[in-house]
Amino acid sequence: MKAILSSMLICLLPAVTMADRKLGEAATVTSVEVKGDAAPGGKITAVVKVRLDEGYHVHSNKPSEPQYIPTVVTVGTAAGARAGTISYPAGKSQKIEGLSKPLSVYEGEFEVSVPIGLTAAAKLPVTIPATLGYQACKGAQCYAPQKLKFDIKIEAKK
């Protein structure tokens, strides 16, 4: 009997984890990969990998209509590091039932690139706070905008 109950609990764990999330909390930053010369005076690119839950989409960084909320990465400040112009993927044109025009969206997984310049006086490691702002939708039903905090951690080049 204990074995059966244990098996049932293990099967329910994913459902419990998903239940902790509110409607519209559909994005996860799966990783932040730092590419380039992570040394004082160097330039790096932080590649932010985002995964959306099954069945959700978010408006791209350049939504198809001005009233739609774009997906945006906001980078904070840290001594010795300065973020440049962030690069977003092109949105996918998608027809949504109940809407007359296709939307420019991201689905599944996508990446955002954040160029960062390090000053000659930068002291590594450095952690830069960042936020992913988005509005998740299922079909024509959109949920409250969300802000997902994450860090860009830059380690000294070895």
C-alpha positions as a LaTeX table, in Angstrom:
\begin{tabular}{lrrr}
\hline
Residue & $x$ (\AA) & $y$ (\AA) & $z$ (\AA) \\
\hline
Met1 & 0.00 & 0.00 & 0.00 \\
Lys2 & 2.85 & 2.41 & 0.88 \\
Ala3 & 4.44 & 1.74 & $-2.52$ \\
Ile4 & 1.19 & 2.61 & $-4.32$ \\
Leu5 & 0.77 & 5.84 & $-2.34$ \\
Ser6 & 4.42 & 6.79 & $-2.97$ \\
Ser7 & 3.97 & 6.20 & $-6.71$ \\
Met8 & 0.81 & 8.33 & $-6.75$ \\
Leu9 & 2.59 & 11.18 & $-4.93$ \\
Ile10 & 5.52 & 11.10 & $-7.36$ \\
Cys11 & 3.08 & 11.28 & $-10.30$ \\
Leu12 & 1.31 & 14.25 & $-8.73$ \\
Leu13 & 4.48 & 16.31 & $-8.05$ \\
Pro14 & 4.54 & 18.02 & $-11.48$ \\
Ala15 & 0.87 & 18.97 & $-11.08$ \\
Val16 & 1.52 & 20.42 & $-7.62$ \\
Thr17 & 4.47 & 22.45 & $-8.95$ \\
Met18 & 2.36 & 23.83 & $-11.82$ \\
Ala19 & $-0.48$ & 24.59 & $-9.39$ \\
Asp20 & 1.85 & 26.94 & $-7.48$ \\
Arg21 & 2.01 & 29.18 & $-10.55$ \\
Lys22 & $-0.76$ & 31.68 & $-11.22$ \\
Leu23 & $-2.59$ & 31.96 & $-14.53$ \\
Gly24 & $-0.36$ & 33.77 & $-16.98$ \\
Glu25 & 2.91 & 32.86 & $-15.25$ \\
Ala26 & 3.95 & 30.89 & $-18.30$ \\
Ala27 & 7.62 & 31.83 & $-18.84$ \\
Thr28 & 10.78 & 30.30 & $-17.39$ \\
Val29 & 14.32 & 31.58 & $-17.93$ \\
Thr30 & 16.00 & 28.21 & $-18.50$ \\
Ser31 & 19.56 & 29.58 & $-18.73$ \\
Val32 & 21.74 & 32.63 & $-19.22$ \\
Glu33 & 24.84 & 31.76 & $-21.24$ \\
Val34 & 27.71 & 34.26 & $-21.29$ \\
Lys35 & 29.70 & 34.29 & $-24.54$ \\
Gly36 & 32.84 & 36.30 & $-25.25$ \\
Asp37 & 35.84 & 37.74 & $-23.40$ \\
Ala38 & 34.72 & 37.91 & $-19.76$ \\
Ala39 & 37.62 & 40.06 & $-18.59$ \\
Pro40 & 37.99 & 43.73 & $-17.62$ \\
Gly41 & 37.79 & 45.83 & $-20.79$ \\
Gly42 & 36.12 & 42.97 & $-22.68$ \\
Lys43 & 32.79 & 42.57 & $-24.39$ \\
Ile44 & 30.43 & 39.69 & $-23.81$ \\
Thr45 & 26.95 & 38.68 & $-24.87$ \\
Ala46 & 24.48 & 37.18 & $-22.42$ \\
Val47 & 22.12 & 34.82 & $-24.24$ \\
Val48 & 18.90 & 34.55 & $-22.25$ \\
Lys49 & 16.99 & 31.35 & $-23.05$ \\
Val50 & 13.26 & 31.46 & $-22.33$ \\
Arg51 & 10.75 & 28.61 & $-22.38$ \\
Leu52 & 6.99 & 29.11 & $-22.42$ \\
Asp53 & 4.59 & 26.57 & $-20.99$ \\
Glu54 & 2.69 & 24.38 & $-23.45$ \\
Gly55 & $-0.25$ & 26.14 & $-25.11$ \\
Tyr56 & 0.87 & 29.69 & $-24.26$ \\
His57 & 2.25 & 32.43 & $-26.50$ \\
Val58 & 3.51 & 35.94 & $-25.72$ \\
His59 & 3.53 & 38.99 & $-27.94$ \\
Ser60 & 6.88 & 39.54 & $-29.61$ \\
Asn61 & 9.10 & 42.49 & $-28.80$ \\
Lys62 & 7.42 & 44.26 & $-31.73$ \\
Pro63 & 3.73 & 43.38 & $-31.31$ \\
Ser64 & 1.43 & 43.52 & $-34.34$ \\
Glu65 & $-0.76$ & 46.18 & $-32.69$ \\
Pro66 & 0.31 & 49.07 & $-30.41$ \\
Gln67 & $-2.14$ & 48.13 & $-27.64$ \\
Tyr68 & $-0.49$ & 44.71 & $-27.16$ \\
Ile69 & 2.19 & 44.33 & $-24.47$ \\
Pro70 & 5.64 & 43.54 & $-25.92$ \\
Thr71 & 8.05 & 41.01 & $-24.45$ \\
Val72 & 10.96 & 43.03 & $-23.03$ \\
Val73 & 14.16 & 42.26 & $-21.14$ \\
Thr74 & 15.20 & 45.08 & $-18.81$ \\
Val75 & 18.78 & 45.04 & $-17.54$ \\
Gly76 & 19.72 & 46.70 & $-14.26$ \\
Thr77 & 23.06 & 48.22 & $-13.38$ \\
Ala78 & 26.23 & 46.81 & $-11.89$ \\
Ala79 & 29.60 & 48.46 & $-11.30$ \\
Gly80 & 31.90 & 48.03 & $-14.29$ \\
Ala81 & 29.25 & 46.65 & $-16.69$ \\
Arg82 & 27.01 & 48.39 & $-19.20$ \\
Ala83 & 24.34 & 46.71 & $-21.33$ \\
Gly84 & 23.99 & 47.65 & $-24.99$ \\
Thr85 & 21.05 & 47.37 & $-27.37$ \\
Ile86 & 19.20 & 44.11 & $-26.74$ \\
Ser87 & 18.44 & 41.83 & $-29.71$ \\
Tyr88 & 15.14 & 39.98 & $-29.89$ \\
Pro89 & 14.09 & 37.25 & $-32.30$ \\
Ala90 & 11.59 & 38.04 & $-35.03$ \\
Gly91 & 8.05 & 37.22 & $-34.02$ \\
Lys92 & 6.09 & 34.42 & $-35.67$ \\
Ser93 & 2.93 & 35.58 & $-37.46$ \\
Gln94 & 0.07 & 33.56 & $-36.00$ \\
Lys95 & $-3.66$ & 33.62 & $-36.68$ \\
Ile96 & $-5.62$ & 33.38 & $-33.45$ \\
Glu97 & $-9.22$ & 32.20 & $-33.45$ \\
Gly98 & $-11.52$ & 35.08 & $-32.54$ \\
Leu99 & $-9.14$ & 37.80 & $-33.81$ \\
Ser100 & $-9.27$ & 39.32 & $-37.29$ \\
Lys101 & $-5.52$ & 39.95 & $-37.76$ \\
Pro102 & $-2.56$ & 37.64 & $-37.18$ \\
Leu103 & $-0.37$ & 38.37 & $-34.16$ \\
Ser104 & 3.42 & 38.62 & $-33.92$ \\
Val105 & 4.23 & 36.12 & $-31.15$ \\
Tyr106 & 6.84 & 33.91 & $-29.52$ \\
Glu107 & 5.96 & 30.30 & $-28.64$ \\
Gly108 & 7.85 & 27.38 & $-27.17$ \\
Glu109 & 11.46 & 28.50 & $-26.70$ \\
Phe110 & 13.23 & 31.66 & $-27.77$ \\
Glu111 & 16.48 & 33.54 & $-27.05$ \\
Val112 & 17.24 & 37.18 & $-26.32$ \\
Ser113 & 20.82 & 38.51 & $-26.69$ \\
Val114 & 22.15 & 41.17 & $-24.33$ \\
Pro115 & 25.51 & 42.72 & $-25.31$ \\
Ile116 & 27.49 & 43.89 & $-22.28$ \\
Gly117 & 30.67 & 45.95 & $-22.20$ \\
Leu118 & 33.00 & 45.63 & $-19.23$ \\
Thr119 & 35.09 & 48.60 & $-18.16$ \\
Ala120 & 38.83 & 48.26 & $-17.61$ \\
Ala121 & 38.14 & 48.68 & $-13.87$ \\
Ala122 & 35.44 & 45.95 & $-13.75$ \\
Lys123 & 35.86 & 43.57 & $-10.82$ \\
Leu124 & 34.72 & 40.07 & $-11.72$ \\
Pro125 & 32.62 & 38.17 & $-10.89$ \\
Val126 & 29.72 & 40.58 & $-11.33$ \\
Thr127 & 25.99 & 39.93 & $-11.14$ \\
Ile128 & 23.59 & 42.11 & $-13.10$ \\
Pro129 & 19.90 & 41.99 & $-12.15$ \\
Ala130 & 17.47 & 41.66 & $-15.05$ \\
Thr131 & 13.74 & 41.25 & $-15.64$ \\
Leu132 & 11.69 & 39.58 & $-18.37$ \\
Gly133 & 8.42 & 41.45 & $-18.85$ \\
Tyr134 & 5.72 & 39.64 & $-20.83$ \\
Gln135 & 2.00 & 38.97 & $-21.18$ \\
Ala136 & 1.09 & 35.33 & $-21.71$ \\
Cys137 & $-1.96$ & 34.34 & $-23.70$ \\
Lys138 & $-3.79$ & 31.12 & $-24.57$ \\
Gly139 & $-5.56$ & 31.72 & $-27.85$ \\
Ala140 & $-7.38$ & 35.07 & $-27.62$ \\
Gln141 & $-7.41$ & 34.93 & $-23.77$ \\
Cys142 & $-4.57$ & 37.04 & $-22.32$ \\
Tyr143 & $-3.60$ & 37.18 & $-18.66$ \\
Ala144 & $-2.17$ & 39.91 & $-16.45$ \\
Pro145 & 1.33 & 41.12 & $-17.45$ \\
Gln146 & 4.16 & 39.42 & $-15.57$ \\
Lys147 & 7.70 & 40.33 & $-14.51$ \\
Leu148 & 10.17 & 37.48 & $-14.08$ \\
Lys149 & 13.42 & 38.42 & $-12.31$ \\
Phe150 & 16.71 & 36.70 & $-13.11$ \\
Asp151 & 20.44 & 37.44 & $-12.90$ \\
Ile152 & 23.18 & 37.72 & $-15.49$ \\
Lys153 & 26.29 & 36.32 & $-13.75$ \\
Ile154 & 29.63 & 37.16 & $-15.35$ \\
Glu155 & 32.56 & 35.10 & $-14.10$ \\
Ala156 & 36.22 & 35.95 & $-14.73$ \\
Lys157 & 37.72 & 34.30 & $-17.80$ \\
Lys158 & 39.90 & 31.38 & $-16.77$ \\
\hline
\end{tabular}
